[in-house]
Amino acid sequence: MLGIDPRCELTPETAKKAKSQLNEDVNTTGAAIDSVRKLYYTRSDINFRQNDDQFILRFLRASKFNRDRAFQILCNYYAFRQKYKVSSESLSAENPLIQQALLDGFPGVLNDLDAFGRRVFLINAVNWEYWLYGYKDILKAFLLSLEFLHEDENVQVNGLVVILDFSGVHFKLASKVTPSLLKLTIEMFQDCFPCRLGALHIINQRWFVETAIKLCKPFLKDGIKKKIYVHGNNLSTLHYMVHKEILPTELGGLKPPYNHFSWAKQLIGCNYRPGKNVNACENNNATPELVRARRVELVHPSANDVGPMTAVDDALRMEPLPSDENEELEEMMLFLDY
């Protein structure tokens, strides 16, 4: 179980950081929130679904309490969802395609914070089973995870770090991410979510990944470009910025190997949906049997399912569970059975 309290208030140390780095003043925070809320009426084209203080405060913190900038991110947040039809029903841990992405570790979240108090995302790109779910489902899983993490006010202030590992990724897999999908990713994370990105670390990349990075750079703001670190196979430079004490052994760290079912267990266990009361997440009911059954159901749908099937779906229905899938499920059972 990850040590995340979805409604955690600021620690004294983080409160000091909010004041010194984000211009947050407890004496004027209420007025700042109201000033953003009053701007809702200037954009009749946007359906603002939330207007509570805690929600608006996220955008003020992401913009260092610049009212106009906060409102612009807020507008982008909703405009993106309207443009790409990301509804509250589809952006949910109950969505089977999002569940599959989560179970494959998209994303993973380390238990420990980095030296600056930031949450650390770990993504192993090679885990993508692209024949089961699409890249947009991965983006939704990321978006859902960001929503959950930002229920914690300390994440809103401290931000997060992303480690993107391309070990074992071949060109066929990488080619599934088209330029239009790269542009969609940039649009989604750069301007449409109140997130404070501390750093993006890219490791074990091959030439085609470096080509994709070059394609993306013209669309990135200077502030984002400065936060991208390409390490290649040199993990010592990664360890200088993200200490070995919090990293798993596969990244040269001192922690046990990362189990990518851990984050999925937390979100799927409470059927998390943004805007929904997250108290249920504190009483996670994802038993080993439940998550195992869901994994089998997702990979091997019922033969009685009358929905449209692809050739891959047919093959999955006809073949027994592969031995490596059984091993993966046993690993998950061991992890969850505590």
N, C-alpha and C positions, 0 to 999 in steps of 0.2 A: 504494500500500500504506500503510495507516494505521500510525502508530508506536505500536502497542499490543503489549506483551509480556504474554500472558495469565497468566504466572506471576511477574510483576514484583514484587520485594520493595520494601519501603518505602525511599524516598530518605531521607537524613539529615534534610532539612527536613520531610518528611511525618511521619517518626518523632517529631520534636519536637511537631508539631501533634497527633499521636495522644495523646501524653502530656499536653499542656496542655489540649486541648479534649475529648478522649474518655476521659480518666482511664486510659489504657493504661499499664501498668507491666510491663516485660519480666520483672521478677522474680516477678510474681504472675499473669501471663497464663495459664500452664499450669493453675494452680489454678482460675482463673475458668472456663476451658473445661471442666474436669472437673466443676465445680459445676453447670454447665448440662447436661452429659451425664447426670449422675445423675438429673436431673428427668425424663428420658425415661420412666422407669418409672411416673411418676404419670399418664401419659396413654396408657392401653392402647388408647384408641379411635383413635389416630393411628399410621399406619405411617411411622415415621421411617426414611427410606431411607439417610440419610447421618449419620454421627456422627464423622467425622474432624475433627481440630483446626482445619484451615483453614476448613472449612465453618462450624463453630460460631463461630469468631472473627468472621466477617462480622456475625453477629447481635449479638455483644457490642459491636462497634464502632458499629453502627447505634443501639444503645441507651445509648451512653456507658458501657459496662461495668456497666449495671444488670442483675444476673442475672435477676430476675423479668421485667423488661421484655423482655430478650433472648429468654427462653424463650417468652414470650407471642407475640412476632413469629414465632418459629420454629414454634410450634403453628399460628398463622394461615397461615403459609407452606404447610404441608402440608394443613391443613384446606381451604384454598381449592382446592388441586389435587384433593383427594378430592371435594369438593362439585361442582366443575365438570368433573370427569373429565379433567384436564390430565395426561396420562400422559407418560412420558419418550419414548415413541414418537411422540406427536403434537407434542410441543414439541421440534422438531428442524429444522435447516436443510434436511433432506431432505423435509420436508412441502411439497408443491407449492403449497398456498395461502399458507403462510408465505413461501415463496420469492417468490411474486408480490407480496406486500406489501413484502418487502424490496427487490425490484427497482423498486418504485414510490417508494422512499425512506421507508418506514415501519419504523423511523426512519432519519434520516441522522445521522451522527456527524462533527463537524468534526475535521480533523487536529490542530488546535492546542488547547491548554488555555487556559482563561480566566486572569485575573490571580490567581485563588486556587487554581490548579492543578486545576480541575475540568473534566471532560469536558463537551462541549456537544452536546446533541441538537438537530437542526434538522428540523422537520416542516412540510412544505408540504401542507396539508389538501386542496388542490385536486387533488392527484395521485391521490386515491382512485378507482380504477376499481371502483365498488361492484357492477357487474354480473359481475365476475370473482371477487371474494372479499368476504367479509363483514367487518364491524367487529370481530368476535371474532378473526378471523385477524390483523387489525392488532394487537390486544392481545397475541396470542401472539408476533408478531414483535417487539413491544416487550419482552415478557418474556424472549424468547430473547436479545435484544441486551443486556438488563440482566444476565442470567446471564453472558454472555461478558465484558462489561466488568468485572464484579465478580470475575473471576478475578485481576484486577490489584489488589493490596493498596492501591495509592495511590488508586484509585477508591473503595475501601471507606472510606478516611479522608477524602479531599477532597470526595467526592460529585460531583454533576453538576448541570447547568443545562439547562433545556428551553426552546427557542424555538418557539412554535407560530404559524405564519403562515397567516392565513385569506384571503390575497389571492386574488381570483377565485372564492371559494366562494359558491355561490348557495343559496337556501333549500332547493331540492329535495335537494341533496347533504347539507346539514346535517340535514334532517329524517330522514335514515336513522339518525341516532344518537338513539334513543328515550330517554326518562327512565330506563327500566330498564337500558339500556346505559351511561348516564352513571353510574348507581349502581354498576354492576358495575366500571366503571373506577376509581371512588373506592375501592371495597373492595379492588381488586387492588393499587393503588399506595400507599394510605395506611397499611395495617396488615399487608399480607401479603408484603412484600418488604423485605429489609434494605438499604434504599437511603437515602442522605443527600441529600435534595433541597435544593439551594442556592437555586434560584429557578425559577419558571415565568413566562416572558415571553410574553404574547399580543399579537400585532400584526395590524394591518389587519383587525380584526374588524368585523362588521356587527351590526345590532341583535339579530338572532336568536342570535348567539353570546353577546352580553352577557346575553340572557335565560337562556340555558343556564347561564352562570356564576352568575347569581342563584339558579337552581334548585339548583345544586350546593353553594352556600355553607353552608346549614344542616347538611349532612352532613360538612363539613370541620372538622378540628380547628383550633384557633386558630393553632397553629404553622404549619400549611400555608397558612391564609388570608393570613398575613403575608408569605408568600413568592410570592404571585401578583401580578404587575404587568401591568396592562392599558394598553398604549401607544397603541392606535389606529394612526393614520398617522404619529405623531410618533416617528421613528426616533432622534432625538437623545437622547431619554430612555433608549432601549435602549442606545445607544452609551455612555452614561454608566456603565452597569452591565456591559455586555459590549463590550469595546473594539473599535473598527473594525479594528484590526490583525489580528484573527483571523476576522473575518466576511467572507462572500463579497460580491461587488459588488451582488447583488440586494437585500442588506440594508444597502446603503450602506457596505459594508466595503471593505477594501483588498486582499482576496484575490480570486483568479479566481472565476468563477461556480461554485457548488457542483455537483458531479456526484453525483447520488443513487444511482449504481450502485456507488460505491466501498465503502460499508459492506456491501452485499449480496454483493459479490465476496469479501470477507473471510470472511463466515459460510458462504456457499454453497460456497466453494472448499475448505473443510475439513469440510463436512457436520457443522457443529458441533451437539453435543447436550450439555446440561448433565450434569455428572458424568462425561463421557467425557474421556479423556486429550486435552488440547488442544494437545499438542506439534505435532500434524499441522498446526495452523493456521499455524505458523511457516513451513511449506513449502507456501504456497498454490498449488494446482494448477488454479485457475479460469482457464483459457486464454480468450482472446476468443471462440474458436469454441464452447467449452463453454457459456459464459454466454449467448452469442447464441442458440445452439440451444435452451437452456432457456427463454429468453424467448419464442421462437417457439412452442415446445411448449406453454407455459402459456397463451398467448393464443389459439393456434390448435391445439386438440387434434387428434390423429389421427382421421381419418374411420373408422378401424377400431375405435375405442374403442366398446365395446358398453354402457358404463355409461349411467345415466340422463342425459338432456340437457334443458336448458331451451331456450326459444325463442331466447335470446341465444346459447347454445351452438351451436344450429343455424345461426344467422346467421353466427357466426364461422367455422364450418366451410365455409360456402358462399362467403364473400367473400374476395378476395385481401387480403393485408396492406395496410392503409391507408398512404398516403404518409407521414403523420406518424409512424406506427409505424416505417417504414423509416428516417426521419430520426433517430428516437430510438435505433434499433439502431446506426446508423452512428456516432452520438455515443458510444454505449457502446463500440463497437469501437475508436474513436480513443483513448478513455480507457484501455482495457485493454491496448492494443497498445504496450507499452513494454519 
